[in-house]
């Protein structure tokens, strides 16, 4: 299975979301979508990333973009995570990892010499036309949300 690349149509999704209801790519048609994938709620890097995107959410909205965080955690964990850190970004729950796998982000990882499968931290900027405009893989959290915002503004 080939990796996704800039210019490809973004895989569609419709997933349960924090607070109830669902999030879908189709619901944001015609707007840029920042879809960031992260491994787990309430871990250091994932929390920093979610806080950064939440702090910049008004700027993303001003630029016409929607920001969605996606992890394999369930809705209940997302609700606790949002409440604990006063997060404002929307969080999608991909418990079955179907969207994570569609974006080729269920990968072999290694920590302290131990290999395991997990979510690669990555962000996809999806243009108004539903095509992938930019991809950040193996994201380093510091300064990332700001870099993504600049890319949205450049669309």
MDAnalysis code that builds the backbone (N, CA, C; Angstrom):
import MDAnalysis as mda
import numpy as np

u = mda.Universe.empty(465, n_residues=155, atom_resindex=np.repeat(np.arange(155), 3), trajectory=True)
u.add_TopologyAttr("name", ["N", "CA", "C"] * 155)
u.add_TopologyAttr("resid", np.arange(1, 156))
u.add_TopologyAttr("resname", ["UNK", "UNK", "UNK", "UNK", "UNK", "UNK", "UNK", "UNK", "UNK", "UNK", "UNK", "UNK", "UNK", "UNK", "UNK", "UNK", "UNK", "UNK", "UNK", "UNK", "UNK", "UNK", "UNK", "UNK", "UNK", "UNK", "UNK", "UNK", "UNK", "UNK", "UNK", "UNK", "UNK", "UNK", "UNK", "UNK", "UNK", "UNK", "UNK", "UNK", "UNK", "UNK", "UNK", "UNK", "UNK", "UNK", "UNK", "UNK", "UNK", "UNK", "UNK", "UNK", "UNK", "UNK", "UNK", "UNK", "UNK", "UNK", "UNK", "UNK", "UNK", "UNK", "UNK", "UNK", "UNK", "UNK", "UNK", "UNK", "UNK", "UNK", "UNK", "UNK", "UNK", "UNK", "UNK", "UNK", "UNK", "UNK", "UNK", "UNK", "UNK", "UNK", "UNK", "UNK", "UNK", "UNK", "UNK", "UNK", "UNK", "UNK", "UNK", "UNK", "UNK", "UNK", "UNK", "UNK", "UNK", "UNK", "UNK", "UNK", "UNK", "UNK", "UNK", "UNK", "UNK", "UNK", "UNK", "UNK", "UNK", "UNK", "UNK", "UNK", "UNK", "UNK", "UNK", "UNK", "UNK", "UNK", "UNK", "UNK", "UNK", "UNK", "UNK", "UNK", "UNK", "UNK", "UNK", "UNK", "UNK", "UNK", "UNK", "UNK", "UNK", "UNK", "UNK", "UNK", "UNK", "UNK", "UNK", "UNK", "UNK", "UNK", "UNK", "UNK", "UNK", "UNK", "UNK", "UNK", "UNK", "UNK", "UNK", "UNK", "UNK", "UNK", "UNK"])
u.atoms.positions = np.array([
    [0.844, -1.178, 0.000],
    [0.000, 0.000, 0.000],
    [0.892, 1.244, 0.000],
    [0.717, 2.105, -0.977],
    [1.547, 3.296, -1.112],
    [1.160, 4.350, -0.081],
    [2.160, 5.067, 0.397],
    [1.932, 6.161, 1.329],
    [1.133, 7.272, 0.661],
    [0.426, 8.044, 1.452],
    [-0.277, 9.208, 0.927],
    [0.739, 10.303, 0.632],
    [0.414, 11.133, -0.356],
    [1.322, 12.204, -0.733],
    [0.528, 13.479, -1.005],
    [1.231, 14.593, -1.059],
    [0.613, 15.864, -1.398],
    [-0.070, 15.718, -2.758],
    [-1.300, 16.214, -2.850],
    [-2.075, 16.127, -4.084],
    [-3.071, 14.978, -4.091],
    [-2.854, 13.971, -3.228],
    [-3.801, 12.851, -3.138],
    [-5.098, 13.310, -2.482],
    [-6.194, 12.669, -2.843],
    [-7.451, 12.903, -2.128],
    [-7.286, 12.368, -0.711],
    [-7.701, 13.151, 0.255],
    [-7.605, 12.725, 1.649],
    [-8.651, 11.640, 1.918],
    [-8.253, 10.555, 2.586],
    [-9.242, 9.529, 2.944],
    [-10.362, 10.127, 3.803],
    [-11.584, 9.797, 3.438],
    [-12.749, 10.288, 4.168],
    [-12.868, 9.582, 5.517],
    [-13.541, 10.217, 6.446],
    [-13.813, 9.584, 7.734],
    [-15.073, 10.164, 8.346],
    [-15.661, 9.420, 9.235],
    [-16.793, 9.847, 10.053],
    [-16.627, 9.104, 11.366],
    [-16.222, 9.821, 12.408],
    [-15.863, 9.199, 13.680],
    [-16.594, 9.844, 14.851],
    [-16.789, 9.074, 15.931],
    [-17.351, 9.671, 17.149],
    [-16.415, 10.759, 17.662],
    [-16.984, 11.762, 18.301],
    [-16.197, 12.892, 18.777],
    [-16.438, 13.167, 20.258],
    [-15.535, 13.956, 20.799],
    [-15.707, 14.398, 22.175],
    [-17.050, 15.104, 22.297],
    [-17.689, 14.959, 23.449],
    [-18.953, 15.638, 23.686],
    [-20.146, 15.049, 22.967],
    [-19.969, 13.956, 22.229],
    [-21.071, 13.325, 21.509],
    [-21.116, 13.769, 20.056],
    [-21.867, 13.052, 19.261],
    [-21.948, 13.355, 17.839],
    [-20.780, 12.751, 17.092],
    [-20.523, 13.294, 15.905],
    [-19.436, 12.749, 15.099],
    [-18.718, 13.869, 14.349],
    [-17.530, 13.543, 13.886],
    [-16.726, 14.442, 13.062],
    [-16.469, 13.742, 11.739],
    [-16.669, 14.473, 10.653],
    [-16.384, 13.880, 9.349],
    [-15.653, 14.896, 8.486],
    [-14.888, 14.384, 7.569],
    [-14.193, 15.252, 6.626],
    [-15.219, 15.926, 5.715],
    [-16.254, 15.200, 5.341],
    [-17.285, 15.735, 4.451],
    [-17.977, 16.960, 5.054],
    [-18.132, 16.984, 6.375],
    [-18.798, 18.110, 7.048],
    [-17.989, 19.401, 6.928],
    [-16.712, 19.271, 6.637],
    [-15.843, 20.448, 6.510],
    [-15.496, 20.754, 5.058],
    [-16.229, 20.164, 4.136],
    [-15.951, 20.379, 2.705],
    [-15.935, 21.873, 2.404],
    [-14.961, 22.287, 1.601],
    [-14.850, 23.690, 1.225],
    [-14.003, 24.514, 2.182],
    [-13.560, 23.891, 3.279],
    [-12.688, 24.574, 4.242],
    [-11.389, 23.788, 4.354],
    [-10.288, 24.479, 4.640],
    [-9.070, 23.735, 4.942],
    [-9.258, 22.976, 6.264],
    [-8.715, 21.775, 6.335],
    [-8.799, 20.969, 7.550],
    [-7.389, 20.607, 8.003],
    [-7.116, 20.899, 9.258],
    [-5.871, 20.467, 9.887],
    [-6.232, 19.211, 10.662],
    [-5.730, 18.082, 10.213],
    [-6.007, 16.796, 10.852],
    [-4.712, 16.315, 11.470],
    [-4.661, 16.401, 12.820],
    [-3.426, 15.967, 13.468],
    [-3.674, 14.674, 14.234],
    [-2.773, 13.738, 14.020],
    [-2.840, 12.415, 14.630],
    [-1.855, 12.378, 15.794],
    [-2.317, 11.844, 16.915],
    [-1.449, 11.734, 18.081],
    [-1.695, 10.400, 18.775],
    [-0.685, 9.887, 19.491],
    [-0.796, 8.545, 20.062],
    [-1.801, 8.374, 21.201],
    [-1.848, 9.329, 22.156],
    [-2.643, 9.037, 23.354],
    [-2.964, 10.306, 24.139],
    [-4.196, 10.391, 24.636],
    [-4.600, 11.504, 25.497],
    [-3.773, 11.530, 26.776],
    [-3.547, 12.736, 27.269],
    [-2.976, 12.965, 28.593],
    [-1.549, 12.435, 28.773],
    [-0.767, 12.428, 27.702],
    [0.667, 12.158, 27.804],
    [1.363, 13.491, 27.519],
    [2.597, 13.621, 27.919],
    [3.281, 14.916, 27.872],
    [3.238, 15.579, 26.502],
    [3.767, 14.922, 25.480],
    [3.822, 15.543, 24.147],
    [2.433, 15.748, 23.554],
    [1.558, 14.779, 23.738],
    [0.204, 14.888, 23.178],
    [-0.556, 16.040, 23.835],
    [-0.336, 16.227, 25.129],
    [-0.984, 17.325, 25.843],
    [-0.438, 18.662, 25.346],
    [0.869, 18.775, 25.216],
    [1.473, 20.017, 24.723],
    [0.949, 20.360, 23.332],
    [0.844, 19.344, 22.484],
    [0.361, 19.568, 21.121],
    [-1.091, 20.056, 21.131],
    [-1.937, 19.403, 21.909],
    [-3.352, 19.779, 21.981],
    [-3.520, 21.189, 22.544],
    [-2.731, 21.535, 23.533],
    [-2.786, 22.890, 24.110],
    [-2.352, 23.916, 23.058],
    [-1.285, 23.625, 22.324],
    [-0.808, 24.548, 21.290],
    [-1.872, 24.794, 20.219],
    [-2.480, 23.724, 19.731],
    [-3.527, 23.887, 18.719],
    [-4.734, 24.619, 19.300],
    [-5.076, 24.340, 20.564],
    [-6.209, 25.018, 21.207],
    [-5.939, 26.520, 21.350],
    [-4.723, 26.878, 21.754],
    [-4.386, 28.292, 21.914],
    [-4.479, 29.042, 20.583],
    [-4.152, 28.360, 19.500],
    [-4.175, 28.998, 18.182],
    [-5.496, 28.809, 17.436],
    [-6.454, 28.121, 18.055],
    [-7.719, 27.837, 17.366],
    [-8.382, 29.101, 16.803],
    [-8.425, 30.223, 17.557],
    [-9.041, 31.433, 16.970],
    [-8.326, 31.887, 15.694],
    [-7.014, 31.731, 15.631],
    [-6.255, 32.115, 14.439],
    [-6.556, 31.167, 13.267],
    [-6.681, 29.866, 13.578],
    [-7.046, 28.904, 12.529],
    [-8.443, 29.239, 11.989],
    [-9.367, 29.565, 12.897],
    [-10.730, 29.904, 12.481],
    [-10.737, 31.164, 11.618],
    [-9.930, 32.161, 12.000],
    [-9.818, 33.395, 11.219],
    [-9.342, 33.086, 9.797],
    [-8.484, 32.073, 9.682],
    [-7.970, 31.656, 8.371],
    [-8.944, 30.715, 7.656],
    [-10.090, 30.435, 8.300],
    [-11.124, 29.604, 7.684],
    [-10.940, 28.111, 7.866],
    [-9.999, 27.711, 8.722],
    [-9.665, 26.284, 8.858],
    [-10.325, 25.638, 10.077],
    [-10.513, 24.345, 9.945],
    [-11.022, 23.482, 11.014],
    [-9.834, 22.666, 11.532],
    [-9.731, 22.506, 12.855],
    [-8.658, 21.705, 13.451],
    [-9.278, 20.503, 14.156],
    [-8.790, 19.310, 13.801],
    [-9.283, 18.067, 14.392],
    [-8.093, 17.247, 14.872],
    [-8.115, 16.874, 16.143],
    [-7.131, 15.949, 16.688],
    [-7.723, 14.550, 16.650],
    [-6.917, 13.562, 16.313],
    [-7.421, 12.198, 16.175],
    [-6.452, 11.219, 16.840],
    [-7.007, 10.356, 17.689],
    [-6.210, 9.307, 18.332],
    [-7.083, 8.070, 18.494],
    [-6.470, 6.946, 18.884],
    [-7.273, 5.739, 19.092],
    [-8.008, 5.714, 20.434],
    [-7.886, 6.770, 21.240],
    [-8.597, 6.823, 22.523],
    [-10.102, 6.934, 22.298],
    [-10.869, 6.497, 23.295],
    [-12.327, 6.562, 23.173],
    [-12.854, 7.949, 23.551],
    [-14.123, 8.179, 23.279],
    [-14.757, 9.476, 23.508],
    [-14.688, 9.874, 24.984],
    [-14.888, 8.931, 25.872],
    [-14.859, 9.222, 27.305],
    [-13.482, 9.779, 27.716],
    [-12.406, 9.164, 27.209],
    [-11.053, 9.664, 27.488],
    [-10.856, 11.051, 26.883],
    [-11.380, 11.251, 25.674],
    [-11.282, 12.569, 25.040],
    [-11.980, 13.626, 25.891],
    [-13.165, 13.299, 26.394],
    [-13.911, 14.262, 27.216],
    [-13.121, 14.645, 28.472],
    [-12.529, 13.653, 29.135],
    [-11.721, 13.923, 30.332],
    [-10.491, 14.756, 29.989],
    [-9.845, 14.431, 28.885],
    [-8.655, 15.134, 28.414],
    [-8.982, 16.608, 28.133],
    [-10.077, 16.845, 27.410],
    [-10.471, 18.222, 27.084],
    [-10.787, 19.017, 28.338],
    [-11.511, 18.383, 29.238],
    [-11.918, 19.056, 30.471],
    [-10.707, 19.381, 31.352],
    [-9.797, 18.437, 31.495],
    [-8.625, 18.598, 32.361],
    [-7.745, 19.766, 31.917],
    [-7.596, 19.951, 30.597],
    [-6.682, 20.973, 30.072],
    [-7.395, 22.135, 29.375],
    [-8.728, 22.208, 29.496],
    [-9.519, 23.265, 28.851],
    [-9.215, 23.371, 27.353],
    [-9.166, 22.217, 26.699],
    [-8.873, 22.177, 25.268],
    [-10.086, 22.627, 24.462],
    [-9.831, 23.306, 23.354],
    [-10.931, 23.778, 22.513],
    [-10.980, 23.096, 21.148],
    [-9.935, 22.350, 20.797],
    [-9.949, 21.660, 19.500],
    [-10.883, 20.455, 19.567],
    [-11.428, 20.091, 18.414],
    [-12.280, 18.904, 18.325],
    [-11.402, 17.663, 18.327],
    [-11.858, 16.627, 19.033],
    [-11.108, 15.371, 19.107],
    [-11.956, 14.218, 18.584],
    [-11.416, 13.480, 17.642],
    [-12.094, 12.328, 17.043],
    [-11.526, 11.042, 17.644],
    [-12.409, 10.081, 17.889],
    [-12.025, 8.795, 18.482],
    [-11.999, 7.714, 17.406],
    [-10.813, 7.183, 17.152],
    [-10.632, 6.139, 16.128],
    [-10.195, 4.850, 16.821],
    [-11.081, 4.312, 17.666],
    [-10.750, 3.129, 18.474],
    [-10.370, 1.922, 17.618],
    [-10.990, 1.786, 16.442],
    [-10.692, 0.639, 15.576],
    [-9.512, 0.932, 14.647],
    [-8.971, 2.135, 14.716],
    [-7.788, 2.563, 13.950],
    [-8.004, 2.540, 12.435],
    [-9.229, 2.566, 11.981],
    [-9.479, 2.516, 10.537],
    [-8.952, 3.759, 9.824],
    [-9.135, 4.921, 10.415],
    [-8.656, 6.156, 9.794],
    [-7.139, 6.254, 9.949],
    [-6.645, 5.899, 11.122],
    [-5.192, 5.895, 11.358],
    [-4.512, 5.012, 10.308],
    [-5.076, 3.853, 10.042],
    [-4.495, 2.953, 9.049],
    [-4.686, 3.485, 7.626],
    [-5.820, 4.141, 7.348],
    [-6.051, 4.715, 6.018],
    [-5.017, 5.796, 5.695],
    [-4.543, 6.474, 6.733],
    [-3.516, 7.511, 6.561],
    [-2.102, 6.935, 6.747],
    [-2.005, 5.624, 6.873],
    [-0.725, 4.904, 6.979],
    [0.090, 5.346, 8.196],
    [-0.595, 5.504, 9.335],
    [0.088, 5.994, 10.524],
    [0.133, 4.975, 11.666],
    [-0.299, 3.741, 11.418],
    [-0.152, 2.670, 12.401],
    [1.166, 1.998, 12.047],
    [2.198, 2.301, 12.819],
    [3.557, 1.929, 12.439],
    [4.297, 1.239, 13.581],
    [5.388, 0.575, 13.207],
    [6.246, -0.018, 14.228],
    [7.077, 1.101, 14.854],
    [7.072, 1.115, 16.178],
    [7.831, 2.114, 16.924],
    [8.803, 1.383, 17.834],
    [9.704, 2.133, 18.426],
    [10.690, 1.534, 19.307],
    [10.951, 2.468, 20.480],
    [10.942, 1.917, 21.695],
    [11.267, 2.686, 22.887],
    [12.089, 1.812, 23.815],
    [13.249, 2.317, 24.176],
    [14.159, 1.580, 25.052],
    [14.451, 0.185, 24.506],
    [14.590, 0.096, 23.171],
    [14.923, -1.167, 22.536],
    [13.745, -2.103, 22.312],
    [12.575, -1.741, 22.844],
    [11.379, -2.570, 22.689],
    [10.585, -2.086, 21.481],
    [10.229, -3.009, 20.603],
    [9.446, -2.655, 19.418],
    [7.963, -2.920, 19.697],
    [7.127, -2.016, 19.191],
    [5.681, -2.150, 19.370],
    [4.988, -1.363, 18.263],
    [3.698, -1.605, 18.082],
    [2.920, -0.874, 17.089],
    [2.232, 0.310, 17.764],
    [2.217, 1.430, 17.060],
    [1.580, 2.622, 17.614],
    [1.317, 3.657, 16.541],
    [0.736, 4.772, 16.970],
    [0.381, 5.865, 16.066],
    [1.581, 6.784, 15.863],
    [1.923, 7.031, 14.605],
    [2.961, 8.006, 14.293],
    [2.348, 9.400, 14.418],
    [3.006, 10.270, 15.174],
    [2.518, 11.648, 15.305],
    [2.714, 12.337, 13.954],
    [1.609, 12.766, 13.361],
    [1.665, 13.384, 12.037],
    [0.505, 14.359, 11.889],
    [0.673, 15.304, 10.982],
    [-0.384, 16.277, 10.689],
    [-0.562, 16.362, 9.181],
    [-1.817, 16.384, 8.770],
    [-2.174, 16.535, 7.361],
    [-2.972, 17.825, 7.214],
    [-2.557, 18.660, 6.291],
    [-3.331, 19.841, 5.936],
    [-4.086, 19.487, 4.666],
    [-5.403, 19.497, 4.775],
    [-6.270, 19.123, 3.660],
    [-6.888, 20.405, 3.106],
    [-6.706, 20.635, 1.826],
    [-7.197, 21.858, 1.192],
    [-8.703, 21.855, 0.999],
    [-9.201, 22.994, 0.570],
    [-10.650, 23.165, 0.340],
    [-11.192, 22.150, -0.667],
    [-10.317, 21.650, -1.538],
    [-10.722, 20.698, -2.580],
    [-10.677, 19.244, -2.101],
    [-10.346, 19.040, -0.814],
    [-10.308, 17.673, -0.278],
    [-9.004, 16.945, -0.557],
    [-8.054, 17.646, -1.146],
    [-6.746, 17.043, -1.436],
    [-5.725, 17.439, -0.378],
    [-4.774, 16.555, -0.160],
    [-3.736, 16.810, 0.829],
    [-2.816, 17.911, 0.294],
    [-2.711, 18.992, 1.065],
    [-1.905, 20.142, 0.661],
    [-0.512, 20.090, 1.289],
    [-0.409, 19.474, 2.470],
    [0.885, 19.419, 3.161],
    [0.835, 18.283, 4.180],
    [1.982, 17.654, 4.410],
    [2.091, 16.561, 5.377],
    [3.309, 16.811, 6.259],
    [3.114, 16.657, 7.554],
    [4.221, 16.674, 8.517],
    [4.242, 15.300, 9.173],
    [5.328, 14.595, 9.058],
    [5.473, 13.273, 9.665],
    [6.467, 13.347, 10.815],
    [6.329, 12.399, 11.741],
    [7.227, 12.336, 12.899],
    [7.395, 13.717, 13.519],
    [6.266, 14.322, 13.808],
    [6.197, 15.697, 14.296],
    [6.924, 15.880, 15.623],
    [7.659, 16.967, 15.716],
    [8.209, 17.469, 16.969],
    [7.242, 18.565, 17.402],
    [6.734, 18.485, 18.615],
    [5.625, 19.327, 19.058],
    [5.977, 20.814, 19.148],
    [7.134, 21.149, 19.667],
    [7.483, 22.557, 19.887],
    [7.469, 23.331, 18.564],
    [6.617, 24.356, 18.504],
    [6.515, 25.203, 17.319],
    [5.694, 24.616, 16.178],
    [5.195, 23.399, 16.340],
    [4.488, 22.736, 15.240],
    [3.167, 23.431, 14.890],
    [2.346, 23.737, 15.880],
    [1.041, 24.357, 15.606],
    [1.224, 25.687, 14.872],
    [2.249, 26.446, 15.242],
    [2.530, 27.716, 14.582],
    [2.924, 27.502, 13.116],
    [3.734, 26.485, 12.874],
    [4.145, 26.167, 11.503],
    [2.943, 25.762, 10.651],
    [2.044, 24.974, 11.225],
    [0.836, 24.540, 10.504],
    [-0.042, 25.750, 10.209],
    [-0.182, 26.668, 11.177],
    [-0.983, 27.870, 10.972],
    [-0.433, 28.689, 9.799],
    [0.866, 28.830, 9.715],
    [1.466, 29.568, 8.595],
    [1.147, 28.883, 7.262],
    [1.171, 27.563, 7.250],
    [0.834, 26.823, 6.019],
    [-0.625, 27.020, 5.640],
    [-1.527, 27.071, 6.635],
    [-2.943, 27.323, 6.362],
    [-3.108, 28.711, 5.752],
    [-2.437, 29.682, 6.344],
    [-2.536, 31.061, 5.839],
    [-2.000, 31.178, 4.408],
    [-1.059, 30.320, 4.039],
    [-0.444, 30.366, 2.705],
    [-1.301, 29.683, 1.637],
    [-2.345, 28.955, 2.047],
    [-3.185, 28.250, 1.060],
    [-3.890, 29.222, 0.114],
])
